[in-house]
Amino acid sequence: MKILVQKFGGTSVKDEESREKAIAHVQKARTEGYKVVVVVSAMGRKGDPYATDSLLGLIDFPNTNSSKREQDLLTSCGEVISSVVFSNELQNAGVSSVALTGAQAGFVTSNDFTEAKIRAMNPERIMQELQYSDVAVVAGFQGQTESGDVTTIGRGGSDTSAAALGAALDAEYIDIFTDVEGIMTADPRIVETARPLKVMTYNEIVNLAYQGAKVIHPRAVEIAMQAKVPIRVRSTYSDDFGTLVTQSRHDGRGKDIPDRPVTGIAHLSGIAQIKVFAKDEPYQLQSEVFKSMAEAGISVDFINISPKGVVYTIPDMYTSKARDILEALGYEPEITHNCAKVSTVGAGITGVPGIAAKIVHTLTSAGVQILQSADSHTTIWVLVKDEDLKQAVNALHKTFQLQLDE
């Protein structure tokens, strides 16, 4: 049995017209000989009646008295509604179909409500249903604990659901359908010359996703990478192939990656930079600062540690809380608001001299001040002011010639 997993996000199932486009992709897969497992998100976005944020509004979230367990009971309804509606419309189109909840589809999770982790997959029910139906439509974003409680697996969870099913069912592909043509070299809202990429490695898209590219959730890519199941990121509204995410940028084994070291430019805005300098014992500062942030539930990023102090970033919304904590410890933090992290990502960065120098030269020539930098094997990050974000991303996109076809 050849199995294809197709995931359709909220915008792809928001109305009858969009669902017709999605159903056409399911029908095409059937003509190609696949049994299809469809994963659906809740219909639409905030303001639409069955969207996750709309459901949370019913309990005045975040100022709610409902427990996280009860929140999961509520928000899981959106995907269940979507799965039944989509399955019904498939049957109207002459495609035999069955709708399943996450629990029925075999998702066993931890009991970390609203952020549950998938502990096991039991796909036997799906395999049984596919003996009699062409399509199984699974409610994404959800599962069930061993004790029977409904859970959700965090925002972006439908991508993760699709990847977990693709791995458990040994699918030929995992298709992630969105409202764009595939993974882009940069955000097309910022860079007019951004273009879709034909092929990417798992590591490249994981880094792009973690650094701000919102087309696919990085947890989903990591699951698919472990199982070696290729992902295709495609548009619901087009027949284009989209972007293939796999182990290599080439079909031929033994081939190296191309000369172009950089694949794309990603960004995250709404960041604040915090500098804390030591008065007496620097080691005590390093321990106190990061321990206090963790205890307050503030996620830190972009960490630089030196004998004189520490520099790190946090989401802008938490700066007042962080300042109060640090001042209570006797420190005088320097806080720079309205920053953005710009990430240059590419599997070809590793071992190639001069990439960092080219980034610094490009940004300096463009009049962009670099507030901080860091690097890994596949990513070089710089922190800039929000007002310089567009200039920085466009300059780097041009320098690395990402507007040109491969």
C-alpha positions as CSV (number, residue, x, y, z in Angstrom):
1,M,0.0,0.0,0.0
2,K,1.5,3.3,-1.1
3,I,0.6,6.1,1.4
4,L,0.8,9.8,1.0
5,V,0.2,12.2,4.0
6,Q,-1.3,15.6,3.1
7,K,-1.6,18.4,5.6
8,F,-3.9,21.3,5.0
9,G,-3.7,24.4,7.3
10,G,-6.4,26.7,8.5
11,T,-6.4,28.9,5.4
12,S,-6.6,25.8,3.1
13,V,-9.9,24.6,4.8
14,K,-11.4,27.9,5.8
15,D,-14.2,27.9,3.2
16,E,-15.8,25.8,0.6
17,E,-13.8,27.3,-2.3
18,S,-10.5,26.6,-0.5
19,R,-11.6,23.1,0.5
20,E,-12.4,22.3,-3.2
21,K,-8.8,23.2,-4.1
22,A,-7.6,20.9,-1.3
23,I,-9.9,18.1,-2.4
24,A,-8.5,18.3,-5.9
25,H,-5.0,17.5,-4.5
26,V,-6.4,14.5,-2.7
27,Q,-8.1,13.3,-5.9
28,K,-4.9,13.7,-7.9
29,A,-3.0,11.6,-5.3
30,R,-5.7,8.9,-5.6
31,T,-5.2,8.8,-9.4
32,E,-1.5,8.3,-8.8
33,G,-2.3,5.2,-6.8
34,Y,-1.9,6.5,-3.2
35,K,-4.0,5.9,-0.2
36,V,-4.2,9.3,1.4
37,V,-4.0,10.3,5.1
38,V,-5.2,14.0,5.3
39,V,-4.3,16.0,8.4
40,V,-6.4,19.2,8.9
41,S,-6.1,22.3,11.1
42,A,-9.0,24.2,12.5
43,M,-10.9,26.2,9.8
44,G,-9.7,29.7,9.3
45,R,-7.9,32.1,11.6
46,K,-8.8,34.4,14.5
47,G,-12.3,35.8,13.9
48,D,-13.5,32.7,12.0
49,P,-16.0,30.8,14.2
50,Y,-14.1,27.5,14.6
51,A,-10.5,28.8,14.6
52,T,-8.4,28.0,17.6
53,D,-8.2,31.6,18.8
54,S,-11.9,32.1,18.3
55,L,-12.6,29.1,20.5
56,L,-10.2,30.4,23.2
57,G,-12.1,33.7,23.1
58,L,-15.2,31.8,24.4
59,I,-13.4,31.4,27.8
60,D,-11.8,34.9,27.7
61,F,-8.3,33.5,27.1
62,P,-5.7,34.4,28.5
63,N,-7.7,35.7,31.5
64,T,-9.5,32.4,32.0
65,N,-10.3,30.3,35.0
66,S,-10.2,27.1,32.8
67,S,-7.4,24.8,33.5
68,K,-5.0,23.8,30.7
69,R,-6.7,20.4,30.5
70,E,-10.0,22.1,29.9
71,Q,-8.4,24.5,27.3
72,D,-7.2,21.4,25.4
73,L,-10.7,20.0,25.5
74,L,-12.0,23.2,23.9
75,T,-9.4,23.9,21.3
76,S,-9.3,20.3,20.1
77,C,-12.8,20.8,18.9
78,G,-11.7,23.0,16.0
79,E,-9.7,20.3,14.3
80,V,-12.4,17.7,14.9
81,I,-15.0,19.9,13.2
82,S,-12.6,20.5,10.3
83,S,-12.0,16.7,9.9
84,V,-15.7,15.8,9.7
85,V,-16.5,18.7,7.3
86,F,-13.6,17.8,5.0
87,S,-14.5,14.1,5.1
88,N,-18.1,14.9,4.2
89,E,-17.1,17.0,1.2
90,L,-14.7,14.3,0.0
91,Q,-17.6,11.8,0.1
92,N,-19.8,14.3,-1.8
93,A,-17.0,14.4,-4.4
94,G,-17.1,10.6,-4.7
95,V,-14.1,9.8,-2.6
96,S,-14.6,7.2,0.2
97,S,-13.4,8.8,3.4
98,V,-13.5,8.5,7.2
99,A,-12.8,11.1,9.8
100,L,-10.7,10.4,12.9
101,T,-9.7,12.3,16.0
102,G,-6.0,12.4,17.0
103,A,-6.6,9.8,19.6
104,Q,-8.4,7.4,17.2
105,A,-5.5,8.0,14.7
106,G,-3.1,6.6,17.4
107,F,-1.5,9.7,18.9
108,V,-0.3,8.9,22.5
109,T,1.1,12.0,24.3
110,S,2.5,13.3,27.5
111,N,0.2,15.0,29.9
112,D,1.8,18.5,29.3
113,F,-1.5,20.1,28.4
114,T,-1.4,22.7,25.6
115,E,2.2,21.7,24.8
116,A,2.1,17.9,24.9
117,K,4.8,15.7,23.3
118,I,4.1,12.7,21.2
119,R,5.2,9.6,23.2
120,A,4.0,6.9,20.8
121,M,2.1,6.3,17.6
122,N,-0.3,3.4,17.1
123,P,-1.4,3.6,13.5
124,E,-3.3,0.3,13.4
125,R,-6.7,2.0,13.3
126,I,-5.7,4.1,10.3
127,M,-4.3,1.0,8.4
128,Q,-7.6,-0.8,9.1
129,E,-9.7,2.1,7.8
130,L,-7.5,2.4,4.7
131,Q,-8.5,-1.2,3.8
132,Y,-12.0,0.0,3.2
133,S,-11.6,3.8,2.5
134,D,-9.5,5.7,0.1
135,V,-8.8,8.6,2.6
136,A,-8.5,9.0,6.3
137,V,-9.0,12.5,7.5
138,V,-7.2,13.1,10.8
139,A,-7.8,16.0,13.2
140,G,-4.3,17.6,13.6
141,F,-2.8,19.3,16.6
142,Q,-4.1,16.7,19.2
143,G,-3.7,13.4,20.9
144,Q,-4.6,11.6,24.1
145,T,-2.7,10.6,27.2
146,E,-2.5,7.0,28.4
147,S,-5.1,7.9,31.0
148,G,-7.5,9.1,28.3
149,D,-7.3,12.9,28.5
150,V,-7.4,15.0,25.3
151,T,-4.2,17.0,24.7
152,T,-3.0,19.5,22.1
153,I,0.6,19.6,20.9
154,G,1.2,23.3,20.6
155,R,1.0,25.8,17.8
156,G,2.2,24.4,14.6
157,G,1.0,21.1,15.9
158,S,-0.8,20.0,12.7
159,D,2.5,20.0,10.9
160,T,3.9,17.8,13.7
161,S,0.9,15.5,13.4
162,A,1.4,15.1,9.7
163,A,5.1,14.3,10.2
164,A,4.5,11.8,12.9
165,L,1.9,10.0,10.8
166,G,4.3,10.1,7.8
167,A,6.9,8.4,9.9
168,A,4.6,5.9,11.5
169,L,3.0,4.9,8.2
170,D,6.3,4.9,6.2
171,A,4.7,7.3,3.8
172,E,6.2,8.1,0.4
173,Y,5.9,11.8,1.0
174,I,4.5,14.3,3.5
175,D,2.9,17.1,1.7
176,I,2.5,20.4,3.7
177,F,0.0,22.6,1.8
178,T,0.0,26.3,2.6
179,D,-1.0,29.6,0.9
180,V,2.5,30.1,-0.7
181,E,4.4,28.3,-3.5
182,G,6.9,26.7,-1.2
183,I,9.9,27.7,0.9
184,M,11.2,31.1,-0.2
185,T,14.7,32.5,-0.1
186,A,13.4,35.3,2.1
187,D,10.0,36.7,3.3
188,P,8.4,38.0,0.0
189,R,6.7,40.7,2.0
190,I,10.2,42.2,2.7
191,V,12.2,41.1,-0.4
192,E,10.5,41.5,-3.7
193,T,13.0,39.3,-5.5
194,A,12.5,36.4,-3.1
195,R,11.9,33.1,-5.0
196,P,10.8,29.6,-4.1
197,L,13.4,27.0,-3.6
198,K,13.2,23.7,-5.4
199,V,15.1,21.5,-3.0
200,M,16.4,22.0,0.5
201,T,18.0,19.8,3.2
202,Y,16.3,19.0,6.4
203,N,18.9,20.9,8.4
204,E,18.5,24.0,6.2
205,I,14.7,24.2,6.7
206,V,14.9,23.4,10.4
207,N,17.2,26.4,10.8
208,L,15.1,28.6,8.6
209,A,12.0,27.6,10.6
210,Y,13.6,28.2,14.0
211,Q,14.9,31.6,12.8
212,G,11.5,32.9,11.7
213,A,10.3,31.2,8.5
214,K,6.7,30.3,9.3
215,V,5.9,27.9,6.5
216,I,6.5,24.7,8.5
217,H,7.1,23.9,12.1
218,P,10.6,22.8,12.9
219,R,9.4,19.9,15.1
220,A,7.7,18.4,12.1
221,V,10.9,18.6,10.0
222,E,13.0,16.9,12.8
223,I,10.5,14.0,13.0
224,A,10.6,13.6,9.2
225,M,14.4,13.8,9.1
226,Q,14.7,11.0,11.7
227,A,12.4,8.8,9.7
228,K,13.9,9.9,6.4
229,V,10.5,10.7,4.9
230,P,10.7,13.5,2.2
231,I,8.6,16.6,2.8
232,R,7.1,18.7,0.0
233,V,5.9,22.2,0.9
234,R,3.3,23.2,-1.7
235,S,0.5,25.7,-2.4
236,T,-3.1,24.6,-2.0
237,Y,-4.0,26.9,-4.9
238,S,-1.5,25.6,-7.4
239,D,-0.4,22.4,-9.1
240,D,3.3,23.4,-8.8
241,F,5.6,20.8,-7.1
242,G,6.7,23.3,-4.5
243,T,9.9,22.7,-2.4
244,L,11.2,19.3,-1.7
245,V,12.9,18.9,1.7
246,T,15.1,15.8,1.9
247,Q,18.6,14.6,2.9
248,S,20.4,16.1,-0.1
249,R,19.9,18.9,-2.5
250,H,20.5,16.4,-5.4
251,D,18.9,13.2,-6.4
252,G,22.2,11.6,-7.3
253,R,24.1,10.0,-4.4
254,G,27.6,11.1,-3.7
255,K,27.1,14.6,-5.1
256,D,28.2,17.5,-3.0
257,I,26.0,20.6,-2.4
258,P,26.4,23.4,-5.0
259,D,28.9,26.2,-4.8
260,R,26.2,28.6,-3.4
261,P,26.7,28.3,0.4
262,V,23.6,30.2,1.4
263,T,20.1,29.0,1.0
264,G,17.9,31.7,2.5
265,I,17.6,34.7,4.8
266,A,15.2,34.5,7.8
267,H,14.3,37.0,10.4
268,L,12.6,37.5,13.8
269,S,11.5,40.9,15.0
270,G,10.0,42.1,18.3
271,I,13.2,41.3,20.2
272,A,15.0,43.3,23.0
273,Q,18.7,43.1,23.8
274,I,19.8,43.0,27.4
275,K,23.3,43.7,28.6
276,V,24.2,43.0,32.2
277,F,27.7,44.0,33.5
278,A,29.5,42.5,36.5
279,K,30.3,44.7,39.5
280,D,32.2,42.1,41.5
281,E,32.1,38.4,40.7
282,P,31.4,37.7,37.0
283,Y,30.7,34.0,37.6
284,Q,28.0,34.8,40.1
285,L,26.4,37.2,37.6
286,Q,26.3,34.5,34.9
287,S,24.6,32.0,37.2
288,E,22.2,34.5,38.8
289,V,21.0,36.2,35.6
290,F,20.1,33.0,33.6
291,K,18.7,31.2,36.7
292,S,16.4,34.2,37.4
293,M,15.2,34.4,33.8
294,A,14.4,30.6,33.8
295,E,12.5,30.8,37.1
296,A,10.4,33.7,35.6
297,G,9.6,31.7,32.5
298,I,11.4,34.1,30.2
299,S,13.1,32.4,27.2
300,V,16.5,33.8,26.4
301,D,18.3,33.6,23.1
302,F,21.4,34.9,21.3
303,I,23.6,34.5,24.4
304,N,27.1,36.0,24.6
305,I,29.1,35.5,27.8
306,S,32.4,37.4,28.6
307,P,34.4,38.0,31.8
308,K,32.8,41.4,32.0
309,G,29.1,40.3,31.8
310,V,26.4,38.8,29.7
311,V,24.5,39.9,26.6
312,Y,21.3,38.1,25.5
313,T,17.9,38.7,23.9
314,I,14.3,38.1,25.0
315,P,10.9,38.9,23.4
316,D,10.2,42.6,23.7
317,M,7.0,41.9,25.7
318,Y,9.0,40.6,28.7
319,T,11.5,43.5,29.1
320,S,9.7,45.2,32.0
321,K,9.5,41.9,33.9
322,A,13.2,41.2,33.2
323,R,14.3,44.7,34.2
324,D,12.5,44.4,37.6
325,I,14.1,41.0,38.2
326,L,17.6,42.2,37.4
327,E,17.3,45.4,39.4
328,A,16.0,43.4,42.4
329,L,19.3,41.4,42.1
330,G,21.3,44.6,42.3
331,Y,22.2,44.9,38.6
332,E,21.7,47.9,36.2
333,P,20.7,46.3,32.9
334,E,21.1,48.1,29.6
335,I,18.1,47.3,27.4
336,T,17.8,48.1,23.7
337,H,14.2,47.7,22.5
338,N,12.9,47.1,18.9
339,C,15.6,44.7,17.6
340,A,15.4,42.0,15.0
341,K,17.5,38.9,14.5
342,V,18.6,38.3,10.9
343,S,19.8,34.7,10.0
344,T,21.8,33.7,7.0
345,V,21.2,30.0,6.6
346,G,22.8,27.4,4.3
347,A,24.3,23.9,4.5
348,G,27.2,25.1,2.5
349,I,28.3,27.6,5.2
350,T,30.3,24.9,7.0
351,G,34.0,25.2,6.5
352,V,33.7,28.0,3.9
353,P,35.9,31.0,4.8
354,G,34.8,34.5,4.3
355,I,31.0,34.1,4.8
356,A,31.0,36.1,8.0
357,A,33.3,38.7,6.5
358,K,30.9,39.1,3.6
359,I,27.9,39.5,5.9
360,V,29.7,42.2,8.0
361,H,30.9,44.0,4.9
362,T,27.4,43.9,3.3
363,L,25.6,45.3,6.3
364,T,28.2,47.9,7.1
365,S,28.1,49.1,3.5
366,A,24.3,49.3,3.7
367,G,24.6,51.5,6.8
368,V,23.2,48.8,9.1
369,Q,24.6,48.6,12.6
370,I,25.3,45.1,14.0
371,L,24.5,44.9,17.6
372,Q,25.5,41.3,18.2
373,S,26.4,38.2,16.2
374,A,26.8,34.4,16.6
375,D,27.2,31.4,14.3
376,S,26.8,27.7,14.0
377,H,27.6,25.1,11.3
378,T,24.7,26.2,9.1
379,T,23.6,29.6,10.3
380,I,25.2,33.0,11.0
381,W,23.0,35.4,13.1
382,V,23.2,39.1,13.5
383,L,21.1,41.4,15.7
384,V,20.1,44.7,14.2
385,K,17.6,47.4,14.9
386,D,14.0,46.8,13.7
387,E,14.2,50.0,11.6
388,D,17.2,48.4,9.7
389,L,15.5,45.0,9.2
390,K,14.3,45.4,5.6
391,Q,17.5,47.0,4.5
392,A,19.6,44.2,6.1
393,V,17.5,41.3,4.6
394,N,17.4,42.8,1.2
395,A,21.2,43.6,1.2
396,L,22.1,40.0,2.2
397,H,19.7,38.5,-0.2
398,K,21.3,40.4,-3.0
399,T,24.9,39.8,-1.9
400,F,24.4,36.0,-1.9
401,Q,22.6,36.2,-5.2
402,L,19.5,34.4,-3.9
403,Q,17.3,36.0,-6.5
404,L,19.0,33.9,-9.2
405,D,17.7,30.4,-10.1
406,E,19.8,27.5,-9.0
